[in-house]
Amino acid sequence: MTKITNITYATLTALLIAVIAAGCIKNDIPYPRIQPNITSLEVRHQSQAAQLDTINRIATVYLDETADIYNVDILQCTLSDKASFVGDSIAGSIDLSQPRYYILQIYQEYVWTLKAVQNITRNFSVANQIGASVIDVPGRRIVVTLPSTADISQVKVLTAKLGSENSTITPEIEGRYIDLTRPYQITVTDYGRSADWTIYCLITEATVTTVRADAWTNVAWVYGEAQEGRDNYIEYRAASDTEWTRVPDSWLTVDGGSFHARIIHLQALTDYVARAVSGDEYGAEIEFRTGAVIQPPNADFDNWWLNGKVWNPWAEGGEQFWDTGNKGATTLGSSNTQPSDDTPTGTGRSARLETRFVGIGMVGKLAAGNIFAGEYVRTDGTNGVLSFGKPFAERPTRLRGYYTYHSAPISSVTSGFNDLKNRPDTCTVWAALIDSPEPFEIRTNPANRQLFDPEAPYVIAYGAFQSGDDCAQWSQFEFNLQYKATDRVPRYILIVGSASKYGDYFTGGNGSVLCLDDLQLLYDY
């Protein structure tokens, strides 16, 4: 073997050993922890947009009555960048009568829950009934209440709907007489599946019952039950008075043997008494106390202070109720929500919200001018994390304020909003009451976006104003808060103003300006 051959052999051997050694080196660089998310979800017979909770990793779809919850057709399901399913995917036809669980991954595996909510309108009523029927869906039973004078061996069924619009009841009972001296069995069939239900009858000596009173500030809701078809109504008085006042018929809502009154024009922080009446018989008296008139602090936007480049809508060292997205906008520019000396009265200050493209040249993104009840939590890259809501326990009926608006053509759009390009921008002011344990966290990052949903179960009331028209002179706006229930007590109030309605999606018009002043909560109808 020549010297050159020996050198070549030695060199190749060394290279081979190096390659083998390199293959044995452990890779200690950890993969980044990036949560995979469901970014959109659509099903057939959907009653509203799906709710995607990226904090708890829960996707909720809402079905209308025509949907078969045991066979829900998935129309679309998209995931965040580089995310994929491990095992089963959300596709095809799925049984959502119970929650289902899916594994998603980018680098690590995360479990998402998919569930469905289907609100089916059910009703059951009989002649001479007192109050409303109790319809126990899980227990598949119905309880009706009749007076002691009723012949319960011959009870006429007025209405009977216990499933979807296409469901059937066997035997057919609507419009017919049934014997309720003992539990009565029926079978409800829906989408080819049958379930046995039982109808029970309770006898009562009481002919009228005052069920409850839900006291707000200038309004109270009083509920009663009595025999259907009689002269049923609500009357009330101040606790310090002796004379009763019958509510006008326009304040009264009657549904068979159930009825309730919306009593308006009450005094705040005052004791009242109410009762249900049926003919010449009276239900028990219920006492209640109305709430207080509470206004948001600095709702005239007179108090501001400048911290570096960031304008803050409260006095330095004072109470913070409002905040803005200025902490995010000033990472690449100046505050786009600032105080203005232009006001409806010519005194004090207003809030000037301007939508701007923030950045240098083509590098940057649209920042909508905004103001909200809550706090700016942190900046996530070029996105914001906000806390919407301040503690609040009263129940206002409306929000009023003053505004001016300049609508610029929409110059920046993101995926899903391309058809809005060059259309007039739209401003919005909205308010909500929620009873969730914590304020609502807003995240604008598309990878884990979470925005407010007015239809979410934690929302008690919601209302909004929006306009895409220029309004150079100060004008009044006002909108009602629509309540889902009268007895739920809020924990937080959310009030939000934005110069660009779709600013959360970085879509809007560069130069749109919304000015707001003198916001006021109203408590009467």
C-alpha positions in Angstrom: 0.0 0.0 0.0 1.5 3.4 -1.1 1.9 6.3 1.2 -0.8 8.3 -0.7 -3.2 5.4 -0.4 -2.6 5.2 3.3 -3.3 8.9 3.7 -6.5 8.6 1.6 -7.6 5.6 3.7 -6.9 7.4 7.0 -8.8 10.5 5.8 -11.9 8.6 4.8 -11.8 6.7 8.1 -11.7 9.9 10.0 -14.5 11.4 8.1 -16.6 8.3 8.6 -16.0 8.4 12.4 -16.9 12.1 12.4 -20.2 11.4 10.6 -21.1 8.6 13.1 -20.2 10.7 16.0 -22.3 13.6 14.7 -25.2 11.2 14.4 -24.9 10.4 18.1 -25.0 14.1 19.2 -28.3 14.7 21.2 -30.4 17.6 20.0 -31.1 19.6 23.2 -32.9 22.5 21.4 -36.5 22.3 22.6 -39.4 22.8 20.2 -41.4 26.1 20.7 -44.7 25.7 22.5 -47.3 26.9 20.1 -50.9 26.1 20.7 -52.8 24.8 17.6 -56.2 26.4 17.3 -59.5 26.0 15.4 -59.8 29.3 13.5 -63.2 28.8 11.8 -66.0 26.2 12.0 -69.2 26.0 10.1 -72.0 23.4 10.2 -75.2 22.9 8.4 -78.4 24.3 10.1 -76.3 26.7 12.1 -78.3 29.4 14.0 -75.3 31.7 14.7 -71.6 31.8 14.3 -69.5 29.2 16.2 -67.8 30.3 19.4 -64.1 29.4 19.5 -62.6 29.7 23.0 -58.9 29.4 22.6 -58.2 29.8 26.3 -60.1 26.7 27.3 -59.9 25.1 23.8 -63.6 24.7 23.4 -65.5 25.0 20.1 -69.2 25.5 20.4 -71.6 25.3 17.5 -75.2 26.6 17.7 -77.9 24.6 15.9 -81.4 25.6 14.8 -84.4 23.4 15.4 -84.2 21.8 12.0 -80.8 20.2 12.8 -80.4 16.6 13.7 -78.0 16.9 16.6 -77.1 13.2 16.2 -75.9 13.8 12.6 -74.4 17.3 12.3 -72.8 18.0 8.9 -69.5 19.8 9.1 -69.2 22.3 6.2 -65.9 23.9 7.1 -63.2 23.6 9.7 -59.9 25.4 9.4 -56.9 25.4 11.8 -54.1 27.8 12.6 -50.9 27.8 10.6 -49.0 24.4 10.6 -51.7 22.8 12.9 -53.1 19.4 12.1 -55.3 16.8 13.6 -53.9 13.7 15.3 -56.4 10.9 14.6 -60.0 11.9 14.0 -60.6 15.2 12.3 -63.7 17.5 12.5 -65.2 16.5 9.1 -68.2 14.7 7.6 -71.3 13.9 9.8 -70.8 13.9 13.5 -72.9 13.0 16.5 -72.9 16.0 18.8 -75.5 14.9 21.3 -72.5 14.7 23.7 -69.2 16.7 23.6 -66.4 15.2 21.4 -62.7 15.5 21.9 -60.0 16.1 19.2 -56.2 16.2 19.4 -54.5 19.0 17.5 -50.7 19.5 17.2 -48.0 21.7 15.8 -45.1 20.5 17.9 -47.0 19.4 21.0 -50.4 17.8 21.3 -53.4 19.7 22.6 -57.0 18.5 23.3 -59.9 20.5 21.9 -63.5 20.0 22.9 -66.3 20.3 20.3 -69.9 20.7 21.6 -73.3 21.7 20.3 -76.0 23.9 21.7 -79.5 23.5 20.3 -82.4 25.5 21.7 -85.7 23.9 20.9 -88.9 25.7 21.7 -91.1 23.4 23.6 -94.6 24.2 24.9 -97.4 22.3 26.6 -100.7 23.8 27.9 -104.1 22.7 28.9 -107.4 24.4 29.5 -108.0 26.1 32.9 -104.3 25.7 33.7 -102.7 27.8 36.5 -99.3 29.1 35.5 -97.0 27.6 33.0 -96.2 23.9 32.5 -93.0 22.5 33.9 -91.2 20.8 31.0 -88.4 18.6 32.3 -86.4 17.6 29.2 -83.7 15.4 30.9 -86.4 13.7 32.9 -88.9 13.6 30.0 -91.8 14.7 32.1 -94.4 17.5 32.0 -96.1 18.9 35.1 -99.3 20.9 34.8 -101.1 22.7 37.7 -104.9 22.8 37.8 -107.4 24.3 40.3 -109.1 22.0 42.8 -112.4 22.7 41.0 -111.2 21.2 37.7 -112.3 17.8 36.3 -108.9 16.2 35.8 -110.4 13.2 34.1 -111.3 15.3 31.1 -108.5 17.8 30.5 -108.3 19.5 27.1 -104.7 19.8 25.7 -104.4 23.2 24.0 -100.8 23.0 22.7 -98.2 20.3 22.6 -94.7 20.6 21.0 -91.9 18.7 22.7 -89.4 18.3 20.0 -88.2 19.9 16.7 -90.7 21.4 14.2 -90.9 18.0 12.5 -91.5 15.9 15.7 -94.6 13.9 16.4 -96.5 12.8 19.5 -98.2 9.5 19.9 -101.1 9.3 20.7 -102.1 12.6 19.1 -103.3 14.8 22.0 -103.3 18.4 20.9 -106.9 19.6 20.8 -108.1 16.5 22.5 -109.1 15.5 26.1 -106.9 13.3 28.3 -107.3 11.7 31.7 -104.9 13.1 34.2 -106.2 11.3 37.3 -103.0 9.2 36.8 -99.7 9.8 35.0 -100.3 9.9 31.2 -97.8 8.3 28.9 -96.9 9.7 25.4 -94.2 9.0 22.9 -92.3 11.8 21.1 -90.6 10.9 17.8 -87.9 13.1 16.3 -85.6 12.2 13.4 -86.6 8.6 13.7 -85.7 8.3 17.4 -88.5 7.8 19.9 -88.6 8.7 23.6 -91.3 8.1 26.2 -92.6 11.1 28.2 -95.0 11.3 31.1 -97.6 14.0 31.9 -98.4 14.7 35.6 -101.1 16.9 37.1 -100.8 18.9 40.4 -103.9 20.2 42.2 -103.7 23.5 44.0 -106.1 25.4 46.3 -104.4 28.7 45.4 -105.9 30.4 42.4 -103.3 33.1 42.0 -99.6 33.2 42.9 -97.1 36.1 42.9 -94.0 34.3 41.7 -91.2 36.9 42.0 -90.2 40.5 41.5 -86.9 41.4 39.7 -86.0 44.9 40.7 -83.8 47.1 38.5 -83.3 50.9 39.1 -86.3 52.6 37.6 -87.9 49.4 36.4 -89.2 46.2 38.1 -90.4 43.0 36.5 -93.2 41.2 38.5 -94.3 37.7 37.6 -97.6 35.9 38.5 -99.6 32.8 37.8 -103.3 32.2 37.8 -106.0 30.4 36.0 -106.0 31.1 32.2 -108.8 33.2 30.9 -109.5 35.2 34.1 -108.8 38.9 34.6 -105.1 38.5 35.6 -102.9 41.4 36.3 -100.2 43.0 38.5 -100.6 45.9 40.9 -98.0 47.7 43.0 -97.4 50.6 45.4 -94.6 52.3 47.2 -94.0 50.6 50.6 -94.8 53.9 52.3 -98.2 54.2 50.5 -101.4 52.4 51.1 -103.1 52.8 47.7 -102.4 50.1 45.0 -101.9 51.0 41.3 -103.0 48.5 38.7 -100.4 48.3 35.8 -101.7 49.4 32.4 -102.4 46.6 29.9 -99.5 47.9 27.8 -97.1 47.0 30.6 -98.6 43.4 30.9 -97.6 40.3 29.0 -99.9 37.3 29.3 -99.0 33.7 28.2 -101.8 31.3 29.2 -101.9 31.1 32.9 -98.5 33.0 33.3 -98.2 36.7 33.2 -95.8 39.4 34.1 -95.6 43.2 34.2 -92.8 45.6 33.3 -93.3 48.4 35.8 -91.5 51.6 34.7 -90.9 55.1 36.1 -90.0 53.9 39.5 -87.7 55.9 41.9 -84.2 54.7 42.5 -83.2 53.3 45.9 -86.9 53.0 46.9 -88.9 50.2 48.6 -92.0 48.9 46.8 -94.6 46.2 47.2 -96.2 44.2 44.3 -98.7 41.4 44.0 -100.5 39.3 41.4 -104.3 39.6 41.1 -106.8 37.2 39.4 -110.4 38.5 39.4 -111.2 39.3 43.0 -108.4 37.2 44.5 -104.9 38.3 45.4 -101.5 36.6 45.5 -98.9 37.2 48.3 -97.3 40.6 48.5 -93.6 40.8 47.5 -91.4 43.6 48.7 -88.4 44.8 46.6 -86.0 47.7 46.6 -84.8 49.4 43.4 -81.2 49.9 42.5 -79.0 53.0 42.2 -78.2 55.3 39.2 -74.6 54.6 38.5 -72.6 56.4 35.8 -69.2 55.4 34.4 -66.4 57.6 35.8 -65.0 60.2 33.4 -67.8 59.5 30.8 -67.4 63.1 29.7 -63.7 62.3 28.8 -62.5 65.6 30.4 -59.6 63.9 32.3 -56.5 62.7 30.5 -52.7 62.5 31.1 -49.7 61.9 28.9 -47.2 59.2 29.9 -44.4 59.5 27.3 -46.1 59.0 24.0 -49.2 57.3 25.5 -52.4 59.3 26.1 -54.4 57.8 29.0 -58.2 58.7 29.5 -58.0 59.3 33.2 -56.4 61.9 35.5 -52.9 61.1 36.6 -53.1 59.3 39.9 -56.9 59.1 39.5 -59.3 56.2 39.0 -58.9 54.3 35.7 -62.1 53.2 34.1 -61.4 53.7 30.4 -58.4 52.6 28.4 -57.3 52.5 24.7 -55.1 50.6 22.3 -52.5 53.4 22.5 -49.9 51.2 24.2 -49.9 49.0 21.1 -50.1 51.9 18.6 -47.2 53.8 20.1 -44.8 50.9 19.5 -44.6 52.1 15.9 -46.1 55.6 16.1 -48.1 58.1 18.2 -51.3 57.6 20.2 -54.3 57.3 17.8 -56.8 58.0 20.6 -56.3 61.4 22.1 -58.2 64.2 23.9 -59.8 66.9 21.8 -61.0 70.4 22.8 -63.9 70.0 20.3 -67.0 69.2 22.4 -70.8 69.5 22.1 -70.9 72.3 24.7 -67.7 74.1 23.8 -66.2 73.3 27.2 -64.1 70.4 28.5 -62.7 67.7 26.3 -63.8 64.8 24.2 -62.2 61.6 23.0 -60.8 61.6 19.4 -60.4 58.1 18.0 -58.5 57.9 14.7 -57.8 54.8 12.6 -54.3 54.9 11.2 -51.8 52.7 9.4 -49.0 52.5 12.0 -45.5 51.7 10.8 -42.8 52.6 8.3 -43.5 52.4 4.6 -45.2 49.1 3.9 -44.1 47.6 7.3 -46.8 47.9 9.9 -50.5 47.3 10.2 -53.8 49.2 10.7 -54.6 50.4 14.2 -58.2 51.4 14.8 -58.9 54.3 17.1 -60.7 52.9 20.1 -61.7 53.5 23.7 -63.1 50.9 26.1 -64.1 50.2 29.7 -61.3 48.0 30.9 -57.5 47.8 30.6 -54.8 47.3 28.0 -53.0 44.2 29.3 -50.0 43.7 27.0 -48.7 43.7 23.5 -48.3 40.3 21.8 -45.9 41.0 18.9 -47.8 43.6 17.0 -51.2 42.5 18.4 -53.0 43.5 21.6 -54.3 41.7 24.6 -57.1 43.6 26.3 -59.3 43.2 29.4 -62.9 44.3 28.6 -65.1 45.1 31.5 -65.3 47.0 34.8 -67.2 45.8 38.0 -70.9 46.8 37.7 -74.1 45.3 39.2 -76.9 47.6 38.1 -79.2 47.1 35.0 -79.4 50.1 32.8 -81.8 50.1 29.8 -80.0 52.4 27.3 -76.7 54.2 26.5 -76.8 57.7 25.2 -73.9 59.9 24.0 -72.7 62.4 21.4 -70.5 61.8 18.4 -69.0 63.2 15.2 -67.6 60.9 12.5 -65.5 61.1 9.4 -65.6 57.8 7.4 -62.5 57.1 5.2 -62.6 54.5 2.5 -61.4 51.1 3.8 -57.8 50.9 2.8 -56.6 47.9 4.8 -58.3 44.5 4.7 -57.4 41.0 6.0 -58.6 37.6 5.0 -62.4 37.4 4.9 -62.9 41.1 4.4 -61.5 41.6 0.9 -64.9 42.7 -0.5 -64.9 45.7 1.9 -61.9 47.3 0.2 -62.6 51.0 -0.8 -66.0 50.9 0.8 -66.9 53.6 3.5 -65.6 52.7 6.9 -68.1 52.2 9.8 -67.8 53.4 13.4 -69.4 51.6 16.3 -70.3 52.1 19.9 -71.6 49.1 21.9 -72.3 48.1 25.4 -72.8 44.8 27.2 -73.5 43.4 30.7 -71.9 40.0 31.5 -71.9 37.7 34.5 -68.7 35.8 33.9 -66.3 35.4 36.8 -63.7 37.7 35.2 -63.6 40.5 32.7 -63.5 39.3 29.1 -60.0 38.9 27.5 -59.7 40.2 23.9 -56.9 38.8 21.8 -56.4 40.2 18.3 -53.5 37.9 17.2 -54.9 35.7 14.4 -53.1 32.7 15.9 -55.2 32.7 19.1 -57.8 35.4 18.3 -60.6 35.8 20.8 -63.2 38.4 20.3 -66.5 39.3 22.1 -69.6 37.4 21.1 -72.9 39.1 22.0 -74.7 35.7 21.8 -72.4 34.0 24.3 -74.1 32.5 27.4 -72.3 34.9 29.8 -73.9 37.9 28.1 -76.9 39.3 30.0 -77.6 42.3 27.8 -76.2 43.9 24.6 -76.8 46.9 22.4 -75.0 48.8 19.7 -74.9 51.9 17.5 -73.0 52.1 14.2 -72.8 54.5 11.3 -70.9 54.7 8.0 -72.0 58.2 7.2 -70.0 61.4 7.7 -71.4 63.5 10.6 -69.5 66.8 11.0 -71.7 68.3 13.7 -72.1 66.9 17.1 -75.2 64.6 17.1 -76.8 62.5 19.8 -76.9 58.7 19.5 -78.9 56.3 21.8 -79.5 52.6 21.8 -81.4 50.1 24.0 -79.8 47.2 25.9 -81.6 44.0 24.9 -81.8 41.7 27.9 -81.9 37.9 27.8 -83.3 37.6 31.3 -84.7 40.0 33.9 -83.3 38.1 37.0 -79.6 37.8 36.1 -77.4 40.3 37.9 -74.3 41.5 36.0 -70.7 41.4 37.3 -69.1 43.6 34.7 -70.1 46.3 32.2 -68.4 46.6 28.8 -68.6 49.9 26.8 -66.5 50.1 23.6 -66.1 52.8 20.9 -64.2 52.3 17.7 -63.6 54.4 14.6 -63.5 51.2 12.5 -66.1 48.4 13.2 -63.7 45.7 12.0 -60.6 47.1 13.6 -60.2 43.9 15.6 -59.4 42.2 12.3 -57.1 45.1 11.2 -59.6 46.1 8.6 -60.6 49.8 8.2 -60.0 53.1 6.6 -56.8 55.1 7.3 -58.0 58.5 8.5 -61.4 57.5 9.9 -62.1 59.6 12.9 -64.8 59.1 15.6 -65.2 61.7 18.4 -67.2 60.8 21.5 -68.4 62.8 24.5 -70.8 62.8 27.4 -71.8 59.1 27.5 -74.7 58.4 29.9 -76.4 55.3 31.1 -80.2 55.5 31.3 -82.3 53.3 33.6 -85.9 53.8 32.5 -88.0 52.9 29.5 
